[in-house]
Amino acid sequence: KFFGKLNWRIEEPDGEFFTRDAVQEFYQDPENPAHMINHDNEYLHYQDDWYIVDYAADDNKEGTPPFAFVYYRGENDAWIGYGGAVVYTRDAKLPESLLPRLREAAKKVNFDFD
């Protein structure tokens, strides 16, 4: 199991922000360890599939800053087929040294990183 606390906010036309958060529970696909599954949710009946496209663990021998590059696809009662990508890192700003690696990894899922 893997739990993710997701926070997002959307700027409204009046300049105020609409803020939401959710805790999602994922299970690892036993046939594809890079696939994280979150299905059977009551709120909007959403289901998300996350794919770990690339990552670097803490204290790796290459000295790469730790990160996880996730490509996701999902659907709910209002929208079938949403998706995108996100990079998780401990740094406040995405390390530029990761950009060539992330661009190359994005090609695996036919995603234009830029």
FIKOLZA-1660 file (N, C-alpha, C; in steps of 0.1 Angstrom, whole numbers, plus 5000, padded with zeros to 4 digits):
% residues 114
   i   px   py   pz ch aa at
   1 5008 4988 5000  A  K  N
   1 5000 5000 5000  A  K CA
   1 5009 5012 5000  A  K  C
   2 5003 5023 4994  A  F  N
   2 5010 5036 4993  A  F CA
   2 4999 5046 4995  A  F  C
   3 5001 5056 5004  A  F  N
   3 4992 5066 5006  A  F CA
   3 4998 5079 5001  A  F  C
   4 4989 5087 4994  A  G  N
   4 4993 5100 4989  A  G CA
   4 4984 5111 4994  A  G  C
   5 4989 5121 5000  A  K  N
   5 4980 5133 5003  A  K CA
   5 4982 5143 4993  A  K  C
   6 4972 5145 4985  A  L  N
   6 4972 5155 4974  A  L CA
   6 4966 5168 4978  A  L  C
   7 4972 5179 4974  A  N  N
   7 4966 5192 4977  A  N CA
   7 4966 5199 4964  A  N  C
   8 4956 5206 4961  A  W  N
   8 4956 5215 4949  A  W CA
   8 4947 5227 4951  A  W  C
   9 4950 5237 4944  A  R  N
   9 4942 5249 4944  A  R CA
   9 4941 5256 4931  A  R  C
  10 4930 5261 4928  A  I  N
  10 4927 5267 4915  A  I CA
  10 4923 5281 4917  A  I  C
  11 4929 5290 4909  A  E  N
  11 4926 5304 4910  A  E CA
  11 4912 5307 4903  A  E  C
  12 4904 5313 4910  A  E  N
  12 4890 5316 4905  A  E CA
  12 4891 5330 4898  A  E  C
  13 4881 5333 4889  A  P  N
  13 4882 5346 4882  A  P CA
  13 4883 5358 4891  A  P  C
  14 4878 5358 4903  A  D  N
  14 4879 5369 4912  A  D CA
  14 4892 5370 4919  A  D  C
  15 4902 5361 4916  A  G  N
  15 4915 5361 4923  A  G CA
  15 4916 5353 4935  A  G  C
  16 4904 5348 4941  A  E  N
  16 4904 5339 4952  A  E CA
  16 4908 5325 4948  A  E  C
  17 4911 5317 4957  A  F  N
  17 4915 5303 4954  A  F CA
  17 4905 5293 4959  A  F  C
  18 4902 5283 4951  A  F  N
  18 4894 5272 4955  A  F CA
  18 4904 5261 4958  A  F  C
  19 4904 5256 4971  A  T  N
  19 4914 5247 4976  A  T CA
  19 4907 5234 4980  A  T  C
  20 4914 5223 4976  A  R  N
  20 4909 5209 4980  A  R CA
  20 4921 5201 4983  A  R  C
  21 4918 5190 4990  A  D  N
  21 4928 5180 4993  A  D CA
  21 4922 5166 4994  A  D  C
  22 4930 5156 4992  A  A  N
  22 4924 5142 4993  A  A CA
  22 4936 5133 4997  A  A  C
  23 4932 5123 5004  A  V  N
  23 4942 5112 5007  A  V CA
  23 4938 5100 4998  A  V  C
  24 4947 5096 4990  A  Q  N
  24 4945 5085 4981  A  Q CA
  24 4953 5072 4986  A  Q  C
  25 4947 5061 4985  A  E  N
  25 4953 5048 4989  A  E CA
  25 4956 5040 4976  A  E  C
  26 4968 5037 4974  A  F  N
  26 4972 5030 4962  A  F CA
  26 4977 5016 4965  A  F  C
  27 4974 5006 4956  A  Y  N
  27 4980 4993 4957  A  Y CA
  27 4989 4991 4945  A  Y  C
  28 5000 4983 4948  A  Q  N
  28 5009 4980 4937  A  Q CA
  28 5004 4969 4929  A  Q  C
  29 5004 4970 4916  A  D  N
  29 5000 4960 4906  A  D CA
  29 5010 4948 4908  A  D  C
  30 5005 4936 4911  A  P  N
  30 5015 4925 4913  A  P CA
  30 5021 4921 4900  A  P  C
  31 5016 4924 4888  A  E  N
  31 5022 4921 4876  A  E CA
  31 5030 4932 4870  A  E  C
  32 5029 4944 4875  A  N  N
  32 5037 4955 4870  A  N CA
  32 5040 4964 4882  A  N  C
  33 5052 4962 4889  A  P  N
  33 5055 4970 4901  A  P CA
  33 5055 4985 4899  A  P  C
  34 5057 4990 4887  A  A  N
  34 5057 5004 4885  A  A CA
  34 5043 5010 4884  A  A  C
  35 5032 5002 4884  A  H  N
  35 5018 5006 4883  A  H CA
  35 5012 5006 4897  A  H  C
  36 5007 5018 4901  A  M  N
  36 5000 5020 4913  A  M CA
  36 4986 5022 4910  A  M  C
  37 4977 5015 4917  A  I  N
  37 4962 5015 4914  A  I CA
  37 4954 5021 4925  A  I  C
  38 4945 5029 4922  A  N  N
  38 4936 5035 4932  A  N CA
  38 4922 5035 4925  A  N  C
  39 4914 5025 4928  A  H  N
  39 4901 5023 4922  A  H CA
  39 4890 5022 4933  A  H  C
  40 4878 5021 4929  A  D  N
  40 4866 5018 4938  A  D CA
  40 4864 5029 4948  A  D  C
  41 4865 5042 4944  A  N  N
  41 4863 5053 4953  A  N CA
  41 4849 5058 4953  A  N  C
  42 4843 5061 4964  A  E  N
  42 4829 5066 4964  A  E CA
  42 4828 5080 4959  A  E  C
  43 4837 5089 4963  A  Y  N
  43 4836 5103 4958  A  Y CA
  43 4838 5104 4943  A  Y  C
  44 4828 5108 4936  A  L  N
  44 4828 5109 4921  A  L CA
  44 4831 5095 4914  A  L  C
  45 4832 5085 4922  A  H  N
  45 4835 5071 4916  A  H CA
  45 4848 5072 4908  A  H  C
  46 4858 5079 4913  A  Y  N
  46 4870 5081 4905  A  Y CA
  46 4879 5069 4907  A  Y  C
  47 4888 5068 4897  A  Q  N
  47 4898 5058 4897  A  Q CA
  47 4911 5063 4890  A  Q  C
  48 4922 5062 4897  A  D  N
  48 4934 5067 4892  A  D CA
  48 4944 5055 4890  A  D  C
  49 4952 5056 4880  A  D  N
  49 4963 5047 4877  A  D CA
  49 4976 5056 4876  A  D  C
  50 4986 5053 4885  A  W  N
  50 4998 5060 4884  A  W CA
  50 5009 5050 4879  A  W  C
  51 5018 5056 4871  A  Y  N
  51 5029 5048 4866  A  Y CA
  51 5042 5055 4869  A  Y  C
  52 5051 5048 4876  A  I  N
  52 5064 5053 4880  A  I CA
  52 5072 5052 4867  A  I  C
  53 5075 5063 4860  A  V  N
  53 5082 5063 4848  A  V CA
  53 5097 5062 4850  A  V  C
  54 5101 5069 4861  A  D  N
  54 5115 5069 4864  A  D CA
  54 5117 5074 4879  A  D  C
  55 5128 5071 4885  A  Y  N
  55 5130 5076 4899  A  Y CA
  55 5145 5074 4902  A  Y  C
  56 5149 5081 4912  A  A  N
  56 5162 5080 4918  A  A CA
  56 5160 5079 4934  A  A  C
  57 5165 5069 4940  A  A  N
  57 5164 5067 4954  A  A CA
  57 5173 5076 4962  A  A  C
  58 5171 5078 4975  A  D  N
  58 5180 5085 4983  A  D CA
  58 5194 5079 4983  A  D  C
  59 5204 5088 4984  A  D  N
  59 5218 5083 4985  A  D CA
  59 5222 5074 4973  A  D  C
  60 5217 5076 4961  A  N  N
  60 5221 5067 4950  A  N CA
  60 5235 5070 4946  A  N  C
  61 5242 5060 4940  A  K  N
  61 5256 5061 4937  A  K CA
  61 5259 5071 4926  A  K  C
  62 5249 5074 4918  A  E  N
  62 5252 5084 4907  A  E CA
  62 5251 5099 4913  A  E  C
  63 5246 5100 4925  A  G  N
  63 5245 5114 4931  A  G CA
  63 5234 5122 4925  A  G  C
  64 5224 5115 4919  A  T  N
  64 5212 5121 4913  A  T CA
  64 5203 5126 4925  A  T  C
  65 5198 5138 4924  A  P  N
  65 5188 5142 4934  A  P CA
  65 5177 5132 4935  A  P  C
  66 5172 5128 4946  A  P  N
  66 5161 5118 4947  A  P CA
  66 5148 5124 4941  A  P  C
  67 5141 5116 4933  A  F  N
  67 5129 5121 4927  A  F CA
  67 5120 5109 4923  A  F  C
  68 5108 5111 4920  A  A  N
  68 5099 5102 4914  A  A CA
  68 5091 5109 4903  A  A  C
  69 5091 5103 4891  A  F  N
  69 5084 5109 4879  A  F CA
  69 5072 5100 4877  A  F  C
  70 5060 5106 4879  A  V  N
  70 5048 5098 4878  A  V CA
  70 5039 5103 4866  A  V  C
  71 5035 5093 4858  A  Y  N
  71 5025 5096 4847  A  Y CA
  71 5012 5090 4852  A  Y  C
  72 5001 5098 4851  A  Y  N
  72 4989 5093 4856  A  Y CA
  72 4977 5094 4846  A  Y  C
  73 4968 5085 4847  A  R  N
  73 4956 5085 4839  A  R CA
  73 4944 5082 4849  A  R  C
  74 4933 5088 4846  A  G  N
  74 4921 5085 4855  A  G CA
  74 4908 5088 4849  A  G  C
  75 4898 5086 4857  A  E  N
  75 4884 5089 4852  A  E CA
  75 4876 5091 4865  A  E  C
  76 4865 5098 4863  A  N  N
  76 4855 5100 4874  A  N CA
  76 4841 5102 4867  A  N  C
  77 4831 5105 4875  A  D  N
  77 4818 5107 4870  A  D CA
  77 4817 5119 4860  A  D  C
  78 4826 5128 4862  A  A  N
  78 4825 5140 4853  A  A CA
  78 4835 5140 4842  A  A  C
  79 4845 5132 4842  A  W  N
  79 4856 5133 4832  A  W CA
  79 4862 5119 4830  A  W  C
  80 4862 5114 4818  A  I  N
  80 4868 5101 4815  A  I CA
  80 4881 5105 4807  A  I  C
  81 4892 5100 4812  A  G  N
  81 4904 5102 4804  A  G CA
  81 4913 5113 4808  A  G  C
  82 4912 5119 4821  A  Y  N
  82 4922 5129 4824  A  Y CA
  82 4935 5123 4827  A  Y  C
  83 4945 5131 4827  A  G  N
  83 4959 5126 4829  A  G CA
  83 4969 5136 4828  A  G  C
  84 4981 5132 4831  A  G  N
  84 4992 5142 4831  A  G CA
  84 5005 5135 4837  A  G  C
  85 5013 5144 4842  A  A  N
  85 5026 5139 4848  A  A CA
  85 5029 5148 4859  A  A  C
  86 5037 5143 4869  A  V  N
  86 5042 5151 4880  A  V CA
  86 5055 5146 4884  A  V  C
  87 5064 5154 4889  A  V  N
  87 5077 5150 4894  A  V CA
  87 5077 5154 4909  A  V  C
  88 5079 5144 4918  A  Y  N
  88 5080 5146 4932  A  Y CA
  88 5095 5146 4935  A  Y  C
  89 5099 5157 4943  A  T  N
  89 5113 5158 4948  A  T CA
  89 5112 5165 4961  A  T  C
  90 5123 5164 4969  A  R  N
  90 5123 5171 4982  A  R CA
  90 5127 5186 4980  A  R  C
  91 5132 5189 4969  A  D  N
  91 5137 5203 4966  A  D CA
  91 5125 5212 4964  A  D  C
  92 5126 5225 4968  A  A  N
  92 5116 5234 4966  A  A CA
  92 5114 5238 4951  A  A  C
  93 5125 5236 4944  A  K  N
  93 5125 5239 4929  A  K CA
  93 5131 5227 4922  A  K  C
  94 5125 5223 4911  A  L  N
  94 5130 5211 4903  A  L CA
  94 5144 5213 4900  A  L  C
  95 5153 5204 4904  A  P  N
  95 5167 5205 4900  A  P CA
  95 5169 5205 4885  A  P  C
  96 5176 5215 4879  A  E  N
  96 5178 5215 4865  A  E CA
  96 5186 5203 4860  A  E  C
  97 5194 5197 4868  A  S  N
  97 5202 5186 4864  A  S CA
  97 5193 5174 4861  A  S  C
  98 5180 5174 4865  A  L  N
  98 5171 5163 4862  A  L CA
  98 5165 5164 4848  A  L  C
  99 5165 5176 4843  A  L  N
  99 5157 5178 4831  A  L CA
  99 5160 5169 4819  A  L  C
 100 5173 5167 4815  A  P  N
 100 5175 5157 4804  A  P CA
 100 5170 5143 4807  A  P  C
 101 5171 5139 4819  A  R  N
 101 5167 5125 4823  A  R CA
 101 5151 5125 4822  A  R  C
 102 5145 5135 4827  A  L  N
 102 5130 5136 4827  A  L CA
 102 5124 5136 4813  A  L  C
 103 5131 5144 4804  A  R  N
 103 5126 5145 4791  A  R CA
 103 5127 5131 4784  A  R  C
 104 5138 5124 4786  A  E  N
 104 5140 5111 4780  A  E CA
 104 5130 5101 4786  A  E  C
 105 5127 5102 4799  A  A  N
 105 5118 5093 4805  A  A CA
 105 5104 5095 4800  A  A  C
 106 5100 5108 4797  A  A  N
 106 5087 5111 4793  A  A CA
 106 5084 5105 4779  A  A  C
 107 5094 5103 4771  A  K  N
 107 5092 5096 4758  A  K CA
 107 5086 5082 4759  A  K  C
 108 5089 5076 4771  A  K  N
 108 5084 5062 4773  A  K CA
 108 5069 5061 4773  A  K  C
 109 5063 5072 4777  A  V  N
 109 5048 5072 4777  A  V CA
 109 5042 5082 4767  A  V  C
 110 5050 5086 4757  A  N  N
 110 5046 5095 4747  A  N CA
 110 5041 5108 4753  A  N  C
 111 5048 5113 4762  A  F  N
 111 5044 5126 4769  A  F CA
 111 5055 5136 4766  A  F  C
 112 5050 5148 4762  A  D  N
 112 5060 5159 4759  A  D CA
 112 5062 5166 4772  A  D  C
 113 5074 5164 4778  A  F  N
 113 5078 5170 4791  A  F CA
 113 5077 5185 4791  A  F  C
 114 5081 5191 4780  A  D  N
 114 5082 5206 4779  A  D CA
 114 5068 5211 4776  A  D  C
% end
